Amino acid sequence: MKAIKGVLFTCDSAVKQILLTMNERESFIIEDLDDHHVVIKADEEWRVRRELEAELEKNTYSLE
Amino acid sequence: MPSVQPQPNLDTPSDEDEGSHILLTFLQSQSQNTLSRLYQRPSSCLSIFRLLRPLERQLITNLLWLESAIPVSTMGAWVTRDGRKAYNLCLTTLAHLNILPTSTVKLALNSTLKSSLRQAITGGGSSGSFGVPAEHDQQHSPPSVDDLDAYALERWETILHYMVSSGTGQYPAKPSQDVLFLLQRSGLMAKANGALQITSSGFQFLLHPPHAQLWELLLQYLHMAEERHMDLVEILSFLLMLSTMELGREYSIENLSVTQMAMLSDLRDYGLIWQRNATSKRFCPSRLATTLTSSSPPLPTSSGAGTASNTQGFIVLETNYRLYAYTDNPLQIAVLNLFVTLKSRFPNLVIGAITRESVKKALANGITADQIISYLTTHAHPQMRKNNPLLPVTVQDQIRLWELEKNRVNSEEGYLYTAFASQADYEYVLNYAKQLDVVLWESPARRCFFGSLNGHANIRGFIERRTAGNA
């Protein structure tokens, strides 16, 4: 058996799809578990979170 | 769209249902000795009595005038089947406070408390426990109630206003050094880059009702007093004594102990006490002090506005997220600015909107959606009270959704255990991990599971022992 160090991301499926797309540009996913869970490299967590935030921000509209 | 659970009872905020008062929680952690000394003073007993829940008060009044102890079974016979749970809860609280010591045979009130409370109700005695009124001063007349209110409000708002504007770079009037120290110790503010900055618990603090804020600070003061080797009982009884005093009356400082004299200056800083000058032989409790243990509002009206409606509520919130706040109080405006995008300001009105950006900013500061909603609810304009539900559901839901949006991704560090040799092997390790309660995710079909970081050492040891045993 094997033990791999990583960070477990629990998210909704929309976010997971974005993560998969981001992974194609620059790989960080260790294991794609199911619709709501992915394991990613521990040292990539903050970069991924930042990029994800920017990506989600594109989908919102402001009145101002 | 995720469903949002509406909060029950939003429209009927009641203090009675919410657990015990935070001072009582503090007292429960004190030693019997401390409590007994505190119960020697009639004013303390009366104030604590006022803080208790109705049922607890009823139990005490039932027992107060009995000379002998009453069998537990007799007392139990009064309680209906439905009331048993509430009754037992009361007994536990009262036992923790050492008011009604636990007994399996007979129930009797703590004798010290009994005589003090009797004295508080019937009067008499010359202990001066309720404060000694100062003699009439020929030169100066005592300050009027309005003056006292204005003074208390000014002091209190200085503290809050200082907190709320600490992040914005503009510094209004600074409270005294001791107050700043207290704010820092309580974790409401923290030093960042050499200056005091409000913390996330500080932001939450700002949205609490004034009464809760006051007690939070005073409890912190009590904690600090322990470290400064001040006598806790003296401080507590002084605070409780203040809460039984009459607003607008001058009291003499003659009967105060050294500790209590030292407290005068601290309490002046918080606006609980008014003194003509630091060496004056008399003091006046402000409304903040006299309402400490009562349910009436601790602050009269917002400064400047002069109308009573301002304390009841000043916020009108529309379904289109627009917000109208009928106020000219800089503190209230600053607090609103925490989660509202303000657009325009008139002499008695501020207009703004709740936007995604403004709520996100608040969430980033550590304020929760529920706190925003409860602030809007408690300060809703009387006009809004006609609506049911009070706040537009669309806005409430959206604020909660924005909060959910912030938490779209949860992450947890740990190890992925995979590539097990057999199903039995997998289940064996998984069972062990489950006993440790470290499994975050599992999939029997793929024969792997994810365990949290702190379980890794144990699991590794377990597998090593097992392999060694098999070999």
Interface residues (C-beta under 8 A of the other chain):
Chain A: M1 K2 A3 I4 K5 G6 V7 L8 F9 T10 C11 D12 V15 I30 E31 L33 D34 H37 V39 A42 E45 R49 L52 L56 T60 S62 L63 E64
Chain B: T341 A353 T355 R356 E357 E405 R408 V409 N410 S411 E412 E413 G414 Y415 L416 Y417 T418 A419 F420 A421 D425 V429 L440 W441 S443 R446 C448 F450 H456 I459 R460 I463
